[in-house]
Amino acid sequence: MTEAVTLTPRYDHSGFTVPLHITEESPGFVRATFANPPMNMLGPSVYAALRLLVERMETDPALKVVVFDSADPDYFLSQLDVQNMSDVPDVPGAASLPETWHDFVTRMAHAPVITIGSVRGRTRGIGDEFALALDMRFASIEKGVFAQPEIGSGAVPGGGGFDWLPQLVGRSRALEVLASGNDYDAVTAAEYGWINRALPDAELDGFVDRLAGRLASFDKHALATVKRLVNERVAPPSAGDLLQSFREILDAIPRPETQERFGLLVARGWAQDTQTDLDLPAVMGAVSAELATQAQR
């Protein structure tokens, strides 16, 4: 069996020149590291790189496993870059995220390659929805954080939270997550079935690397068949359902109530590399309480 390389975590953005750094770890095993400072937002450049990687996943006869991790210990993939989400930069792979996200996620879910998330830091909003679309998710007990916080801004999840979470955690827990907007630690996420396992931070890299190396040593056709047959029995969300979900958030954003909450949150440091964003659910709760108090006067 091909042994996976055990790597020293790379958490220095200065070592990366692209927002998604691709490392060829071994034959059949690729690592994709998010490195989009200051807080790993999912914006147009990251999305373009992800689309190129999915094209490779669909066409590379040697590729068997892709592991996604982060160069930032505070953020795996933080949230959608709402301000620039419709931009289409002049780079390979670029496309309008609102118009094509449903197609991208569907392609990734059905590509004949196993995808694994190795999660440190906050994984919220569309970042969490990206992680949900991966085949497996493993997270650091000390540093893994998961959330769908859109409710606190007057919006709703649009990238697949409605579609993936109920399958994984059940109806009641999905309602808890989606309606509360709270952060959930890795241990709770594992108990809910949101992720595969929560592991001590010092063990996360070695565990994921060994698993990916083991998978990469197996026959490509057999691995692809396993994924295809599991998908046939527990089907990923359809592209149509995913598109409907994204339309819901696009409809929610222009609402005056949503815009008011957006403005209050931005004024406090939301979507910026601030303590506010690190403590986002608490700040959203405070803003909601303030608005409720004003409405009663």
TAQUIMO-V245126 format. One record per residue. N is the residue number from 1. RES is the residue in one small letter. SS is DSSP state (a for helix, b for strand, c for the rest). NEAR is the number of other ideal C-beta (glycine too) atoms within 12 Angstrom. D_CENTER is the distance of its C-alpha to the mean C-alpha in whole Angstrom. Layout:
n=N res=RES ss=SS near=NEAR d_center=D_CENTER
n=N res=RES ss=SS near=NEAR d_center=D_CENTER
//
This chain:
n=1 res=m ss=c near=13 d_center=30
n=2 res=t ss=c near=20 d_center=28
n=3 res=e ss=c near=18 d_center=27
n=4 res=a ss=c near=30 d_center=24
n=5 res=v ss=c near=22 d_center=24
n=6 res=t ss=c near=20 d_center=23
n=7 res=l ss=c near=24 d_center=22
n=8 res=t ss=c near=12 d_center=22
n=9 res=p ss=c near=27 d_center=19
n=10 res=r ss=c near=22 d_center=19
n=11 res=y ss=c near=27 d_center=18
n=12 res=d ss=c near=16 d_center=20
n=13 res=h ss=a near=25 d_center=19
n=14 res=s ss=a near=11 d_center=23
n=15 res=g ss=a near=16 d_center=22
n=16 res=f ss=c near=25 d_center=20
n=17 res=t ss=c near=16 d_center=21
n=18 res=v ss=c near=26 d_center=18
n=19 res=p ss=c near=36 d_center=14
n=20 res=l ss=b near=37 d_center=13
n=21 res=h ss=b near=28 d_center=16
n=22 res=i ss=b near=28 d_center=17
n=23 res=t ss=b near=25 d_center=19
n=24 res=e ss=b near=20 d_center=21
n=25 res=e ss=b near=32 d_center=22
n=26 res=s ss=b near=28 d_center=24
n=27 res=p ss=c near=23 d_center=25
n=28 res=g ss=c near=32 d_center=23
n=29 res=f ss=b near=39 d_center=20
n=30 res=v ss=b near=34 d_center=18
n=31 res=r ss=b near=37 d_center=15
n=32 res=a ss=b near=42 d_center=13
n=33 res=t ss=b near=39 d_center=12
n=34 res=f ss=b near=48 d_center=10
n=35 res=a ss=c near=35 d_center=14
n=36 res=n ss=c near=36 d_center=14
n=37 res=p ss=c near=26 d_center=16
n=38 res=p ss=c near=21 d_center=17
n=39 res=m ss=c near=40 d_center=13
n=40 res=n ss=c near=45 d_center=10
n=41 res=m ss=c near=38 d_center=10
n=42 res=l ss=b near=44 d_center=9
n=43 res=g ss=c near=36 d_center=12
n=44 res=p ss=a near=32 d_center=15
n=45 res=s ss=a near=33 d_center=15
n=46 res=v ss=a near=45 d_center=12
n=47 res=y ss=a near=43 d_center=12
n=48 res=a ss=a near=30 d_center=15
n=49 res=a ss=a near=34 d_center=14
n=50 res=l ss=a near=43 d_center=12
n=51 res=r ss=a near=33 d_center=14
n=52 res=l ss=a near=27 d_center=17
n=53 res=l ss=a near=37 d_center=15
n=54 res=v ss=a near=37 d_center=15
n=55 res=e ss=a near=21 d_center=18
n=56 res=r ss=a near=28 d_center=19
n=57 res=m ss=a near=36 d_center=18
n=58 res=e ss=a near=22 d_center=20
n=59 res=t ss=a near=15 d_center=23
n=60 res=d ss=c near=25 d_center=23
n=61 res=p ss=c near=16 d_center=26
n=62 res=a ss=c near=20 d_center=25
n=63 res=l ss=c near=35 d_center=21
n=64 res=k ss=c near=38 d_center=20
n=65 res=v ss=b near=44 d_center=17
n=66 res=v ss=b near=40 d_center=14
n=67 res=v ss=b near=46 d_center=13
n=68 res=f ss=b near=48 d_center=10
n=69 res=d ss=b near=47 d_center=10
n=70 res=s ss=b near=48 d_center=11
n=71 res=a ss=c near=36 d_center=14
n=72 res=d ss=c near=36 d_center=14
n=73 res=p ss=c near=27 d_center=15
n=74 res=d ss=c near=32 d_center=14
n=75 res=y ss=b near=40 d_center=10
n=76 res=f ss=b near=48 d_center=7
n=77 res=l ss=b near=50 d_center=6
n=78 res=s ss=c near=42 d_center=8
n=79 res=q ss=c near=42 d_center=8
n=80 res=l ss=b near=42 d_center=10
n=81 res=d ss=c near=30 d_center=13
n=82 res=v ss=a near=34 d_center=15
n=83 res=q ss=a near=17 d_center=18
n=84 res=n ss=a near=22 d_center=18
n=85 res=m ss=c near=32 d_center=15
n=86 res=s ss=c near=23 d_center=18
n=87 res=d ss=c near=22 d_center=20
n=88 res=v ss=c near=22 d_center=20
n=89 res=p ss=c near=22 d_center=21
n=90 res=d ss=c near=10 d_center=24
n=91 res=v ss=c near=20 d_center=22
n=92 res=p ss=c near=18 d_center=21
n=93 res=g ss=c near=26 d_center=19
n=94 res=a ss=c near=25 d_center=18
n=95 res=a ss=c near=29 d_center=18
n=96 res=s ss=c near=22 d_center=18
n=97 res=l ss=a near=39 d_center=14
n=98 res=p ss=a near=32 d_center=16
n=99 res=e ss=a near=19 d_center=18
n=100 res=t ss=a near=28 d_center=16
n=101 res=w ss=a near=40 d_center=12
n=102 res=h ss=a near=32 d_center=14
n=103 res=d ss=a near=24 d_center=16
n=104 res=f ss=a near=41 d_center=13
n=105 res=v ss=a near=40 d_center=11
n=106 res=t ss=a near=27 d_center=14
n=107 res=r ss=a near=29 d_center=15
n=108 res=m ss=a near=40 d_center=13
n=109 res=a ss=a near=37 d_center=13
n=110 res=h ss=a near=27 d_center=17
n=111 res=a ss=c near=34 d_center=17
n=112 res=p ss=c near=34 d_center=20
n=113 res=v ss=c near=40 d_center=17
n=114 res=i ss=b near=39 d_center=16
n=115 res=t ss=b near=42 d_center=12
n=116 res=i ss=b near=40 d_center=11
n=117 res=g ss=b near=46 d_center=8
n=118 res=s ss=b near=48 d_center=11
n=119 res=v ss=b near=52 d_center=9
n=120 res=r ss=b near=42 d_center=11
n=121 res=g ss=b near=39 d_center=11
n=122 res=r ss=b near=41 d_center=10
n=123 res=t ss=b near=48 d_center=6
n=124 res=r ss=b near=48 d_center=7
n=125 res=g ss=c near=49 d_center=8
n=126 res=i ss=a near=45 d_center=6
n=127 res=g ss=a near=46 d_center=3
n=128 res=d ss=a near=47 d_center=4
n=129 res=e ss=a near=48 d_center=5
n=130 res=f ss=a near=45 d_center=3
n=131 res=a ss=a near=50 d_center=4
n=132 res=l ss=a near=46 d_center=7
n=133 res=a ss=a near=39 d_center=8
n=134 res=l ss=c near=44 d_center=8
n=135 res=d ss=c near=38 d_center=12
n=136 res=m ss=b near=30 d_center=12
n=137 res=r ss=b near=43 d_center=10
n=138 res=f ss=b near=41 d_center=12
n=139 res=a ss=b near=44 d_center=12
n=140 res=s ss=b near=39 d_center=15
n=141 res=i ss=b near=25 d_center=17
n=142 res=e ss=b near=20 d_center=18
n=143 res=k ss=b near=33 d_center=15
n=144 res=g ss=b near=43 d_center=12
n=145 res=v ss=b near=43 d_center=11
n=146 res=f ss=b near=49 d_center=9
n=147 res=a ss=b near=46 d_center=10
n=148 res=q ss=c near=52 d_center=11
n=149 res=p ss=c near=46 d_center=13
n=150 res=e ss=a near=41 d_center=14
n=151 res=i ss=a near=31 d_center=18
n=152 res=g ss=a near=38 d_center=19
n=153 res=s ss=a near=41 d_center=19
n=154 res=g ss=c near=28 d_center=21
n=155 res=a ss=c near=36 d_center=18
n=156 res=v ss=c near=31 d_center=16
n=157 res=p ss=c near=39 d_center=12
n=158 res=g ss=c near=39 d_center=12
n=159 res=g ss=c near=47 d_center=9
n=160 res=g ss=c near=45 d_center=10
n=161 res=g ss=a near=47 d_center=10
n=162 res=f ss=a near=32 d_center=14
n=163 res=d ss=a near=35 d_center=14
n=164 res=w ss=a near=40 d_center=12
n=165 res=l ss=a near=37 d_center=13
n=166 res=p ss=a near=27 d_center=16
n=167 res=q ss=a near=24 d_center=16
n=168 res=l ss=a near=33 d_center=15
n=169 res=v ss=a near=27 d_center=17
n=170 res=g ss=c near=16 d_center=19
n=171 res=r ss=a near=15 d_center=21
n=172 res=s ss=a near=13 d_center=22
n=173 res=r ss=a near=23 d_center=19
n=174 res=a ss=a near=26 d_center=16
n=175 res=l ss=a near=18 d_center=19
n=176 res=e ss=a near=22 d_center=19
n=177 res=v ss=a near=38 d_center=15
n=178 res=l ss=a near=36 d_center=15
n=179 res=a ss=a near=21 d_center=19
n=180 res=s ss=a near=21 d_center=19
n=181 res=g ss=c near=35 d_center=16
n=182 res=n ss=c near=25 d_center=16
n=183 res=d ss=c near=31 d_center=14
n=184 res=y ss=b near=35 d_center=14
n=185 res=d ss=b near=25 d_center=15
n=186 res=a ss=a near=38 d_center=14
n=187 res=v ss=a near=22 d_center=18
n=188 res=t ss=a near=24 d_center=17
n=189 res=a ss=a near=38 d_center=14
n=190 res=a ss=a near=25 d_center=16
n=191 res=e ss=a near=19 d_center=19
n=192 res=y ss=a near=25 d_center=17
n=193 res=g ss=c near=24 d_center=16
n=194 res=w ss=c near=44 d_center=12
n=195 res=i ss=c near=41 d_center=12
n=196 res=n ss=c near=29 d_center=15
n=197 res=r ss=b near=28 d_center=16
n=198 res=a ss=b near=32 d_center=16
n=199 res=l ss=b near=30 d_center=18
n=200 res=p ss=c near=20 d_center=20
n=201 res=d ss=a near=25 d_center=19
n=202 res=a ss=a near=16 d_center=22
n=203 res=e ss=a near=22 d_center=21
n=204 res=l ss=a near=39 d_center=17
n=205 res=d ss=a near=35 d_center=18
n=206 res=g ss=a near=23 d_center=21
n=207 res=f ss=a near=28 d_center=20
n=208 res=v ss=a near=43 d_center=17
n=209 res=d ss=a near=32 d_center=19
n=210 res=r ss=a near=30 d_center=22
n=211 res=l ss=a near=33 d_center=20
n=212 res=a ss=a near=45 d_center=19
n=213 res=g ss=a near=32 d_center=22
n=214 res=r ss=a near=23 d_center=24
n=215 res=l ss=a near=37 d_center=22
n=216 res=a ss=a near=34 d_center=23
n=217 res=s ss=c near=22 d_center=26
n=218 res=f ss=c near=24 d_center=27
n=219 res=d ss=c near=16 d_center=28
n=220 res=k ss=a near=25 d_center=25
n=221 res=h ss=a near=13 d_center=27
n=222 res=a ss=a near=16 d_center=27
n=223 res=l ss=a near=29 d_center=23
n=224 res=a ss=a near=28 d_center=22
n=225 res=t ss=a near=16 d_center=25
n=226 res=v ss=a near=21 d_center=23
n=227 res=k ss=a near=31 d_center=20
n=228 res=r ss=a near=22 d_center=22
n=229 res=l ss=a near=14 d_center=24
n=230 res=v ss=a near=18 d_center=21
n=231 res=n ss=a near=23 d_center=20
n=232 res=e ss=a near=12 d_center=23
n=233 res=r ss=a near=10 d_center=24
n=234 res=v ss=c near=15 d_center=20
n=235 res=a ss=c near=18 d_center=19
n=236 res=p ss=c near=31 d_center=16
n=237 res=p ss=c near=33 d_center=16
n=238 res=s ss=c near=20 d_center=18
n=239 res=a ss=a near=25 d_center=17
n=240 res=g ss=a near=14 d_center=20
n=241 res=d ss=a near=25 d_center=18
n=242 res=l ss=a near=36 d_center=15
n=243 res=l ss=a near=27 d_center=17
n=244 res=q ss=a near=22 d_center=19
n=245 res=s ss=a near=37 d_center=16
n=246 res=f ss=a near=40 d_center=15
n=247 res=r ss=a near=21 d_center=19
n=248 res=e ss=a near=26 d_center=19
n=249 res=i ss=a near=37 d_center=17
n=250 res=l ss=a near=26 d_center=19
n=251 res=d ss=a near=17 d_center=22
n=252 res=a ss=a near=25 d_center=21
n=253 res=i ss=a near=27 d_center=20
n=254 res=p ss=c near=15 d_center=24
n=255 res=r ss=c near=18 d_center=26
n=256 res=p ss=a near=12 d_center=28
n=257 res=e ss=a near=19 d_center=27
n=258 res=t ss=a near=26 d_center=23
n=259 res=q ss=a near=18 d_center=24
n=260 res=e ss=a near=21 d_center=26
n=261 res=r ss=a near=33 d_center=23
n=262 res=f ss=a near=27 d_center=21
n=263 res=g ss=a near=18 d_center=25
n=264 res=l ss=a near=26 d_center=25
n=265 res=l ss=a near=38 d_center=22
n=266 res=v ss=a near=21 d_center=22
n=267 res=a ss=a near=17 d_center=25
n=268 res=r ss=c near=26 d_center=24
n=269 res=g ss=c near=20 d_center=22
n=270 res=w ss=c near=36 d_center=18
n=271 res=a ss=c near=34 d_center=16
n=272 res=q ss=c near=22 d_center=18
n=273 res=d ss=c near=21 d_center=18
n=274 res=t ss=c near=20 d_center=20
n=275 res=q ss=a near=15 d_center=21
n=276 res=t ss=a near=23 d_center=20
n=277 res=d ss=a near=34 d_center=17
n=278 res=l ss=a near=27 d_center=16
n=279 res=d ss=c near=25 d_center=18
n=280 res=l ss=a near=39 d_center=17
n=281 res=p ss=a near=32 d_center=17
n=282 res=a ss=a near=23 d_center=21
n=283 res=v ss=a near=31 d_center=22
n=284 res=m ss=a near=36 d_center=20
n=285 res=g ss=a near=24 d_center=23
n=286 res=a ss=a near=21 d_center=26
n=287 res=v ss=a near=33 d_center=25
n=288 res=s ss=a near=26 d_center=25
n=289 res=a ss=a near=16 d_center=28
n=290 res=e ss=a near=20 d_center=30
n=291 res=l ss=a near=23 d_center=30
n=292 res=a ss=a near=13 d_center=31
n=293 res=t ss=a near=11 d_center=34
n=294 res=q ss=a near=12 d_center=35
n=295 res=a ss=a near=11 d_center=35
n=296 res=q ss=a near=8 d_center=38
n=297 res=r ss=c near=7 d_center=40
//
